[in-house]
Amino acid sequence: MANNFLKIKKAVYKEGQLYKTDYKLVSNPFLTKGRRANSIAVVGGALGDEGKGRVTDELTSLFLKKQKQVIHYRDNGGANAGHTIAFGDKKIALHQLGSGILQKGCTVILGKEMVLHPQDLVMEIKEVRKVLDGKEIPAKLLIDEMVLLSLDTHRAFEAVLKMKADGSKAATGRGISPAYADVIYRNPLRMRDLLAKDWKKRLQTHYEHYQMLSAGFGFKLSEVSVPRLDGSSVVVGDFAQFAKSISDSIKILAEFVQDVTNLLSKTWNSKVPMVFEKAQALGIDTRYGVYPDVTASNCGFDGIYSSTEGIVDDRLLAVRAATIKATYTSSVGTRKLPTMMGKELAERIREDANEYGATTKRPRDIAYIDLPMLSYLFRVGKVEYLTLTHLDIAYKEVPIKVCVAYEIDGKEVAYRPDQEYLNRVSPKYVELPSFDGSALSKVRKISDLPKEALQYLAFLSQSLNVKLLMVSVGPKREQTIKYY
């Protein structure tokens, strides 16, 4: 593997081969032959927090300039997601709402395999309206009646597990894993359960179940403190308090809840653009991630297929794109990355790029770009296009350091998603010429990028065997270099 990356490095930096990254794509990627036109899904290509919301917001805006309507679909995760969107002079961190929520003409659907927390969702809707100076939300919001619920009971049980079991130390505290576990245990609560005539009975059965689980670990459910979206904490309370809190939220959310299958089917078979926004990332998917730092939902393109009940075939999407940060990787959790940066450079990047969790506010660990890991994730994730964020985080005097191989006892080895294995590897790096990232904030054309930036883009895209789709040079929607 290292030899392949080194050959690409030689071709780019010594032979001047830019692999067509110095001009736009010849054909429109959204009109790929044999695929559903104007459809795109964006996944996290690394370990999360790559800026997927920033990318899908831009793509939604692109489609709305040409057509009157766009469907923006979220299919996984819940209040553990954090997608920061900058528009005009304002900025907002979205969690359960899709990033298309700020655009008129967009219909945002919260899909079946998400796990929604009703109280937090109400808070988030109010926060969006506040940012919009009290105006109504521009987009239309729909919640699939089959969407899963993540409640304070789940958050309480996750807190209990965090205090009692090592496997939950990396959790966000948003009750995501217990909510998804209810599906496996065949007793999930869905949004439509809270709209049923016997909703209180269904909720009480659920509450009593978690009451017994908590008691089994020596905790009283009603006394466990759980977090809210606004940073406050509340105790779960007895069943009457628990039920009232949910009931108050459902009264507000009920207008958005419906069966969305017919709409999805009709839209998929039309020419209306569809943007699919994934939460988290391939590197923390339970199938491809490193335990215990994995999430509980499907972070791959195939999650769209199951969430839409087979209506949307992810293999027929015109564009399957992964987002990564251009010059570094960030991480939260207990994982120990082989490619962790030194403290001084990591702190500089963390401050310049605001590398703190949008949901948890935790400072993120900063690591070098890791090609063995990314190549593995792009292969298993079946990624075809690359969207890069944070190209502006580069320093002329600091070479861009990229991991091109792992070694154990002097012998090259492949990447494996296993912490004990990764603890044994020694990363091997190449250093590439850098550029002044701060000078890129106003660049909008590929031709205006400095030579070193073009070389780096060529090296990265060719090493990962993907085509470039978009590169961001700042947090705002307009700070984008497009390859389409």
C-alpha positions in Angstrom: 0.0 0.0 0.0 2.8 2.4 0.9 4.4 1.9 -2.5 1.2 2.9 -4.2 0.9 6.1 -2.3 4.5 6.9 -2.9 4.1 6.3 -6.6 1.2 8.8 -6.6 3.3 11.3 -4.6 6.0 11.0 -7.2 3.5 11.4 -10.1 2.0 14.5 -8.5 5.0 16.3 -7.0 7.8 15.3 -9.4 6.1 14.6 -12.7 3.4 17.3 -12.4 0.4 14.9 -12.8 -2.7 16.5 -11.3 -5.1 13.8 -12.2 -7.7 16.3 -13.6 -8.1 18.1 -10.3 -7.0 21.4 -11.9 -10.4 21.8 -13.7 -14.0 20.9 -13.3 -15.5 17.5 -14.0 -16.1 17.0 -17.7 -19.6 15.6 -17.2 -22.3 16.5 -14.7 -22.1 14.0 -11.8 -25.7 14.5 -10.9 -26.8 13.2 -14.3 -24.8 9.9 -14.2 -26.0 7.5 -16.8 -28.0 4.6 -15.3 -28.5 6.4 -12.0 -31.4 8.4 -10.5 -30.8 11.9 -11.7 -30.2 14.7 -9.1 -29.8 12.4 -6.1 -26.9 12.5 -3.7 -26.0 11.0 -0.4 -23.2 12.4 1.8 -21.6 10.3 4.5 -18.8 11.0 7.0 -15.7 9.5 5.6 -13.6 9.4 8.8 -14.5 9.6 12.5 -17.4 12.1 12.5 -17.6 15.9 12.7 -16.3 16.3 9.1 -18.8 19.0 8.1 -21.5 16.9 6.3 -24.2 19.4 7.3 -22.1 22.2 5.7 -21.9 20.1 2.5 -25.6 19.1 2.3 -26.7 22.6 3.0 -24.6 23.8 0.0 -26.0 21.1 -2.2 -29.6 21.8 -1.2 -29.0 25.5 -2.1 -27.5 24.4 -5.5 -30.6 22.4 -6.4 -33.0 25.1 -5.2 -31.5 27.6 -7.6 -32.6 25.4 -10.5 -35.8 23.8 -9.2 -38.6 24.8 -6.9 -38.4 21.8 -4.6 -35.9 19.6 -2.9 -36.3 16.6 -0.5 -33.7 16.5 2.2 -33.7 13.2 4.1 -32.0 12.2 7.4 -32.0 8.4 8.0 -29.9 7.8 11.1 -28.7 9.1 14.4 -30.5 11.5 16.7 -29.6 14.2 19.2 -26.0 13.0 19.2 -25.5 14.6 15.8 -24.2 18.1 15.5 -24.2 19.8 12.1 -23.1 23.5 12.3 -24.5 25.7 9.5 -23.4 29.3 8.8 -25.7 31.5 6.7 -25.2 35.2 6.3 -23.8 36.5 9.6 -25.5 33.8 11.6 -24.5 30.3 12.7 -26.6 27.5 14.2 -25.8 23.9 15.3 -28.4 21.5 14.1 -28.8 18.1 15.8 -31.9 16.2 14.8 -33.1 18.5 12.1 -31.6 18.1 8.6 -29.5 21.0 7.4 -32.0 21.9 4.7 -34.3 23.2 7.3 -33.2 26.8 6.7 -34.1 26.9 3.0 -37.5 27.7 1.4 -38.7 25.1 -1.0 -36.9 22.3 0.9 -38.9 19.5 2.6 -36.9 18.0 5.4 -37.9 14.4 6.3 -36.7 12.8 9.6 -36.6 9.1 8.6 -37.7 5.9 10.1 -34.3 4.8 11.4 -33.5 8.0 13.3 -34.0 8.1 17.0 -35.8 11.3 18.0 -35.9 12.9 21.4 -39.2 14.9 21.5 -38.2 17.5 24.1 -34.9 18.3 22.4 -36.5 18.5 19.0 -39.0 21.1 20.3 -36.1 23.0 21.7 -34.2 22.8 18.4 -37.2 24.1 16.4 -37.6 27.0 18.8 -33.9 27.7 18.5 -34.1 27.8 14.7 -37.0 30.2 14.9 -35.0 32.4 17.4 -32.0 32.5 15.0 -34.5 33.5 12.3 -35.7 36.4 14.5 -39.0 34.7 15.3 -40.0 33.9 11.8 -41.5 30.6 10.7 -39.0 27.9 9.5 -38.5 28.3 5.8 -38.5 24.6 5.0 -41.3 22.1 5.4 -40.7 19.6 8.2 -42.0 16.0 8.1 -41.5 13.3 10.7 -42.0 9.7 9.7 -44.6 8.2 12.0 -42.3 5.1 12.2 -39.3 7.1 13.5 -37.8 5.6 16.7 -37.9 7.5 20.0 -34.9 8.2 22.2 -36.3 9.3 25.6 -35.1 10.3 29.0 -35.4 6.7 30.1 -32.8 5.8 27.5 -30.5 8.7 28.5 -30.8 7.6 32.2 -30.0 4.0 31.4 -27.0 5.1 29.3 -25.9 7.2 32.3 -26.2 4.1 34.5 -24.2 2.1 32.1 -21.5 4.8 31.9 -21.1 4.6 35.6 -21.1 0.8 35.7 -19.6 -0.4 32.4 -16.5 0.6 30.4 -18.4 0.1 27.1 -20.4 3.2 27.5 -17.7 5.6 28.4 -17.5 7.0 24.9 -21.2 7.7 24.7 -22.6 11.2 24.2 -25.2 10.8 27.0 -28.1 11.2 24.5 -29.5 7.7 24.9 -28.8 6.6 21.4 -27.5 3.1 22.0 -30.4 2.0 24.3 -32.9 3.4 21.9 -31.5 1.4 19.0 -31.2 -1.6 21.4 -34.9 -1.5 21.9 -35.3 -2.5 18.2 -33.1 -5.5 18.7 -35.1 -6.5 21.8 -38.3 -6.1 19.9 -39.9 -3.4 22.0 -39.1 0.0 20.5 -41.4 3.0 20.9 -42.1 4.9 17.7 -43.5 8.4 17.1 -46.9 6.9 16.2 -47.1 5.2 19.6 -47.3 8.7 21.2 -50.2 9.6 18.9 -52.2 6.4 19.7 -55.3 6.5 22.0 -53.6 4.3 24.5 -50.3 6.2 24.3 -50.0 6.5 28.1 -50.3 2.8 28.6 -47.6 2.1 26.0 -45.4 4.7 27.6 -45.9 3.3 31.1 -44.9 -0.2 30.0 -41.7 1.4 28.6 -41.1 3.4 31.7 -41.5 0.4 34.0 -39.1 -1.6 31.8 -36.4 0.9 32.3 -37.3 1.3 35.9 -36.4 -2.4 36.4 -33.3 -2.2 34.3 -32.0 0.7 36.3 -32.9 -0.9 39.6 -30.9 -4.0 38.5 -27.8 -1.8 38.5 -28.7 -0.2 41.8 -30.1 3.1 40.6 -33.6 4.6 40.9 -34.8 5.7 37.5 -36.8 8.7 38.7 -33.7 10.2 40.4 -31.2 9.9 37.5 -30.2 13.2 35.9 -30.2 13.5 32.1 -29.0 16.3 29.7 -31.1 18.6 27.6 -30.2 20.2 24.3 -29.7 23.6 25.9 -27.1 22.2 28.3 -29.4 22.0 31.3 -30.0 18.8 33.2 -33.3 17.4 34.5 -34.2 14.3 36.6 -36.3 11.7 34.8 -39.0 12.0 37.6 -41.8 9.6 38.3 -44.0 8.3 35.5 -46.5 11.2 35.8 -43.7 13.8 35.4 -42.1 11.8 32.6 -45.4 11.4 30.7 -46.3 15.1 31.0 -43.0 16.2 29.6 -43.4 14.0 26.6 -47.1 14.9 26.1 -46.3 18.6 26.1 -43.7 18.0 23.3 -45.9 15.8 21.2 -48.7 18.4 21.2 -46.2 20.6 19.3 -44.7 17.9 17.1 -47.9 16.1 16.1 -48.6 18.4 13.1 -45.3 17.2 11.5 -45.9 13.5 11.9 -47.2 11.4 9.0 -46.7 8.3 6.9 -44.1 9.4 4.4 -43.8 6.2 2.2 -46.1 7.5 -0.6 -44.2 10.8 -0.7 -40.9 9.0 -0.9 -42.0 6.6 -3.6 -43.6 9.4 -5.7 -40.5 11.6 -5.3 -37.9 8.9 -6.0 -39.8 8.2 -9.3 -39.8 11.9 -10.2 -37.2 14.5 -11.2 -37.3 16.3 -7.8 -33.8 16.6 -6.4 -33.1 14.4 -3.3 -30.3 15.0 -0.8 -29.6 12.4 1.8 -27.7 13.6 4.9 -26.0 10.9 7.0 -25.1 11.4 10.7 -21.8 10.3 12.3 -19.3 8.5 10.0 -18.1 5.3 8.5 -15.3 5.1 11.0 -17.8 4.8 13.9 -20.2 2.5 12.3 -20.6 -0.7 14.4 -19.4 -2.8 11.4 -16.3 -0.7 10.6 -15.5 1.3 13.7 -13.1 0.7 16.6 -14.8 -0.3 19.8 -15.9 1.2 22.1 -16.0 4.4 20.0 -18.8 3.4 17.7 -22.3 4.7 17.3 -25.4 2.5 17.2 -26.9 3.4 13.8 -26.0 2.5 10.2 -23.6 5.2 9.0 -23.3 3.8 5.4 -25.2 4.5 2.2 -27.1 1.2 2.7 -28.9 2.7 5.7 -30.9 4.8 3.3 -32.3 1.7 1.7 -33.6 0.2 4.9 -34.8 3.5 6.4 -36.9 4.1 3.3 -38.2 0.5 3.3 -36.5 -0.3 0.0 -37.9 2.7 -1.9 -34.6 4.5 -2.3 -32.0 2.2 -3.7 -28.6 3.6 -2.6 -26.9 1.8 -5.5 -28.8 4.0 -7.9 -27.9 7.4 -6.3 -26.2 9.6 -8.9 -23.6 10.6 -6.3 -22.3 8.8 -3.3 -19.9 11.2 -1.6 -17.9 11.1 1.6 -16.7 14.1 3.5 -13.4 14.4 5.3 -11.4 17.3 6.6 -8.8 18.2 4.1 -5.6 18.5 6.1 -6.2 16.7 9.4 -8.6 14.3 11.2 -10.5 15.0 14.4 -11.8 12.5 16.9 -13.7 12.3 20.2 -14.0 9.4 22.5 -11.6 7.0 24.2 -9.9 5.7 21.0 -6.1 6.0 20.7 -5.3 6.9 17.1 -1.8 5.9 15.9 -1.6 9.2 14.0 -2.2 11.7 16.8 -0.6 15.1 16.4 1.8 16.8 18.8 0.2 19.1 21.3 1.3 22.4 19.9 0.0 21.9 16.4 -3.1 20.2 17.6 -4.1 23.1 19.8 -3.4 25.6 17.0 -5.8 23.7 14.7 -8.4 23.1 17.4 -8.6 26.8 18.0 -8.5 27.9 14.4 -11.1 25.4 13.3 -13.2 25.5 16.5 -12.8 21.7 17.0 -15.2 21.3 19.8 -18.3 19.0 19.7 -21.4 20.8 18.4 -23.5 18.5 20.7 -21.2 17.7 23.6 -18.8 20.7 23.5 -16.0 18.2 24.1 -12.6 19.3 22.7 -11.7 17.0 19.8 -8.5 15.1 19.5 -6.5 16.1 16.3 -4.6 13.6 14.2 -2.8 13.5 10.8 -4.6 12.4 7.7 -4.4 8.6 7.8 -4.6 7.0 4.3 -4.6 3.4 5.4 -7.7 4.1 7.6 -9.4 6.2 5.0 -8.7 3.8 2.2 -10.3 1.0 4.2 -13.4 3.1 5.0 -13.9 4.4 1.5 -13.6 0.8 0.2 -16.1 -0.8 2.6 -18.3 2.3 2.3 -18.3 2.1 -1.5 -17.5 5.8 -1.8 -17.2 7.4 -5.3 -16.8 11.1 -4.7 -14.9 13.2 -2.2 -16.1 16.4 -0.5 -13.4 18.2 1.5 -13.9 20.7 4.3 -11.3 22.9 6.1 -8.8 23.3 3.2 -8.2 26.7 4.8 -6.7 25.0 7.8 -3.1 24.9 6.5 0.1 26.8 7.5 2.7 27.8 4.9 5.5 27.1 7.3 4.2 23.7 8.5 4.4 20.8 6.0 1.2 18.7 5.6 2.0 15.3 7.2 0.1 12.3 5.9 0.3 8.7 7.1 0.9 6.3 4.2 1.5 3.0 6.0 1.5 1.1 9.2 4.2 -1.2 10.4 4.5 -3.8 13.1 8.0 -5.0 14.0 9.3 -3.4 10.8 6.8 -5.2 8.5 4.1 -3.3 6.7 0.6 -4.2 7.7 -2.9 -3.2 6.7 -5.4 -1.1 8.6 -7.8 -3.1 10.9 -10.6 -1.5 13.0 -9.4 -3.0 16.3 -7.9 -0.9 19.1 -5.5 -3.6 20.5 -4.2 -4.1 17.0 -3.8 -0.3 16.4 -1.9 0.0 19.7 0.8 -2.1 18.1 1.3 -0.2 14.8 3.8 2.4 14.0 2.6 5.0 11.4 4.9 5.9 8.5 4.5 9.5 7.1 5.3 11.6 4.1 5.5 15.4 4.4 4.0 17.4 1.6 4.4 21.1 0.7 1.9 23.3 2.4 0.2 26.6 1.6 -1.3 29.6 3.3 -4.8 28.4 4.2 -5.9 31.8 5.5 -5.4 33.2 2.0 -8.0 30.8 0.5 -11.1 32.3 2.2 -12.0 34.3 -0.9 -11.0 31.6 -3.5 -14.0 30.3 -5.5 -12.3 29.0 -8.7 -10.1 26.0 -9.1 -7.8 28.0 -11.2 -7.2 30.4 -8.3 -5.9 27.7 -5.9 -2.1 27.8 -5.3 0.0 25.1 -6.9 0.6 23.4 -3.6 -3.1 23.1 -2.8 -3.8 21.6 -6.2 -1.0 19.1 -5.8 -2.3 18.1 -2.4 -5.9 17.7 -3.7 -4.5 15.6 -6.5 -2.5 13.4 -4.2 -5.4 12.9 -1.8 -8.1 12.1 -4.3 -6.0 9.8 -6.3 -4.8 8.0 -3.2 -8.4 7.4 -2.2 -9.4 6.6 -5.8 -12.3 9.1 -5.8 -13.3 12.1 -7.8 -13.4 15.5 -6.2 -16.9 17.1 -5.9 -16.5 20.1 -3.6 -13.9 21.8 -1.4 -14.7 24.3 1.3 -12.4 27.1 2.3 -14.5 28.5 5.1 -17.7 27.9 7.1 -20.1 29.9 5.0 -22.2 28.5 2.2 -20.5 30.7 -0.4 -17.0 29.7 0.7 -16.9 26.7 -1.7 -14.9 25.6 -4.7 -17.1 23.3 -6.9 -16.0 20.6 -9.2 -19.4 20.1 -10.8 
